[in-house]
Amino acid sequence: QKEVEQDPGPLSVPEGAIVSLNCTYSNSAFQYFMWYRQYSRKGPELLMYTYSSGNKEDGRFTAQVDKSSKYISLFIRDSQPSDSATYLCAMSENSSASKIIFGSGTRLSIRP
Amino acid sequence: DGGITQSPKYLFRKEGQNVTLSCEQNLNHDAMYWYRQDPGQGLRLIYYSQIVNDFQKGDIAEGYSVSREKKESFPLTVTSAQKNPTAFYLCASSTGRTDTQYFGPGTRLTVL
């Protein structure tokens, strides 16, 4: 069993829809949770960073962490074609930046 | 502009040859990382360095070597001992005090 599981998709939704991307994990010691966006043939860029449980909002993006269920989500409101990318969840146990575990990524396509 | 650069963008290598991938950052970050990305497998850590003149093996270090002689530079050598080197290679850096890693644009290596 992988430490972090992420549905690979592809996920295709119409423009303007609300998108929900999810990851589950097995290591209860994870405390720091991140979402990265990766466009085709580019490096990942950090989208959201959260610590422990709760919600964090940034514009059209909301990150949600439920440590009791070992489940994290990224919601995208009013989705745009420019949101079409692969979304990677990532998590770690501490803040020393020594080891981050990445999900395999979900490919998202927003249809105009 | 601050950031991470990787070169070349595309690299072709014949079997049995060593090849070196360049990674440079001007973010004044202490920590640097090398990942390998294969389709459907997410990012796997090859090597990381938290300080100059020191580095540690990641999960898949066999067949790779690195050096960290300068804070700004963390080159990766893919040796002929790496059995399946064709992949997308990503370099990242962080302050070392948080888990936020910033990625370069990547190098796509193809073995002919």
Interface residues (C-beta under 8 A of the other chain):
Chain A: V4 Q6 P8 Y32 M34 Y36 R41 K42 G43 P44 E45 L46 Y49 L88 S92 N94 S95 S96 A97 S98 K99 I100 F102 G103 S104 G105
Chain B: I4 Q6 A31 G40 Q41 G42 L43 L45 Y48 Q50 F88 L90 A92 S94 T95 G96 R97 T98 D99 T100 Q101 Y102 F103 G104 P105 G106 R108
